[in-house]
């Protein structure tokens, strides 16, 4: 799978572990930064990942900041992005199964020393269920389109 990944300074170390894992498991990974623990503004990184996903340059994206919340808020400003801040395997699985999330937002503080590999595998391999959930995702898209045409 082709993914775009980015983090702010607080997520830099976790991002490096994730990039290594993705490359090791055969995924293509476009790393849009940041490339150090020097302070950066997370909306800039969320924008880079969201643009790739919106344009179809990547199938999905991954964002990491201190909590995952700021990245999710910024990413969800982009039409077609369904970014979910996930903190465990259950939220990761359900974000894919029921919401067809295309950007995973993670907390560097939560995963600092804990392995994130199982959560990633689950998120990457879980298919969208469709059915009644597709109807709901379509309603979200309809809201986006109506707001963007105003």
C-alpha positions in Angstrom: 0.0 0.0 0.0 1.2 3.5 -0.8 1.1 5.8 2.3 2.1 9.3 3.2 3.3 9.9 6.7 4.2 13.0 8.7 4.7 14.2 12.2 5.4 17.2 14.2 8.5 17.4 16.5 6.8 15.5 19.3 6.0 12.6 16.9 9.3 12.5 15.1 10.8 9.5 17.0 7.5 7.4 16.7 7.3 8.3 13.0 10.8 7.0 12.4 9.8 3.6 14.0 6.6 3.5 11.9 8.5 4.3 8.6 11.0 1.5 9.4 8.1 -0.9 10.1 6.2 0.1 6.9 9.3 -0.3 4.7 10.1 -3.7 6.3 6.5 -4.9 5.7 6.6 -3.9 2.0 4.6 -0.7 2.0 5.6 2.3 0.0 6.1 5.3 2.3 6.3 9.0 1.4 7.7 10.8 4.5 6.8 14.5 4.4 8.6 15.3 7.7 9.4 16.6 10.1 13.0 15.3 10.1 14.1 16.3 13.6 12.7 17.1 17.1 13.0 20.9 16.3 9.6 22.6 16.9 7.3 22.8 13.9 3.6 23.6 13.5 1.5 20.4 13.1 -1.1 22.0 10.7 1.7 22.3 8.0 2.4 18.6 8.3 -1.3 17.6 8.3 -1.7 19.7 5.1 1.1 17.8 3.3 -0.4 14.4 4.2 -4.0 15.4 3.5 -3.1 16.8 0.1 -1.4 13.6 -0.9 -4.4 11.5 0.2 -7.0 13.9 -1.4 -5.0 13.9 -4.7 -4.9 10.2 -4.8 -1.1 10.2 -4.6 -1.4 7.9 -1.6 -4.0 5.4 -0.6 -3.9 6.4 3.0 -1.9 8.6 5.4 -0.5 8.6 8.9 0.0 11.6 11.2 1.7 11.7 14.6 1.7 14.6 17.1 1.7 14.7 20.9 -1.9 13.7 21.2 -3.1 12.9 17.7 -6.0 15.3 18.2 -4.5 18.4 16.5 -3.5 16.5 13.5 -7.0 15.0 13.2 -8.6 18.4 13.4 -6.4 19.9 10.8 -6.5 16.9 8.4 -10.3 16.8 8.5 -10.5 20.2 7.0 -9.7 18.6 3.6 -12.6 17.3 1.5 -12.5 13.5 1.3 -10.3 13.1 4.3 -11.6 11.0 7.1 -8.9 11.3 9.7 -9.3 9.4 13.0 -7.3 9.9 16.2 -6.8 6.3 17.4 -5.3 5.2 20.7 -5.7 1.5 20.7 -6.5 -1.5 18.4 -10.2 -1.2 18.9 -10.4 2.5 17.7 -8.0 1.7 14.9 -10.1 -1.2 13.6 -13.4 0.6 14.0 -12.1 3.7 12.2 -11.6 1.5 9.2 -14.5 -0.9 9.5 -17.2 1.7 10.1 -15.8 5.0 9.0 -13.5 4.1 6.1 -10.8 6.3 7.8 -8.1 7.2 5.3 -5.7 9.0 7.7 -4.7 7.5 11.0 -3.7 10.0 13.7 -1.6 8.8 16.6 -0.4 10.2 19.9 3.4 10.1 20.2 3.0 10.4 24.0 0.9 7.3 24.1 3.1 5.2 21.9 6.5 6.6 22.9 7.8 3.2 24.2 4.9 0.9 23.4 4.9 -1.0 20.1 2.5 0.5 17.6 3.0 -2.4 15.1 -0.1 -4.4 16.0 -2.3 -1.3 15.8 -0.8 -0.4 12.4 -1.3 -3.9 11.0 -4.9 -3.9 12.1 -5.5 -0.4 10.6 -3.8 -1.3 7.3 -5.5 -4.7 6.9 -9.1 -3.9 8.0 -11.5 -3.4 5.1 -14.4 -1.0 5.2 -17.7 -2.9 5.9 -19.8 -0.7 3.6 -23.6 -1.3 4.0 -25.2 1.0 6.5 -21.8 2.5 7.2 -21.3 3.5 3.5 -24.6 5.4 3.7 -23.2 7.3 6.7 -19.9 8.1 5.0 -21.8 9.3 1.9 -23.8 11.7 4.2 -20.5 13.1 5.5 -19.3 13.6 1.9 -22.6 15.4 1.1 -22.1 17.7 4.1 -18.6 18.5 2.8 -19.8 19.2 -0.7 -22.6 21.5 0.5 -20.2 23.5 2.7 -17.6 23.8 0.0 -20.1 25.1 -2.5 -21.2 28.0 -0.3 
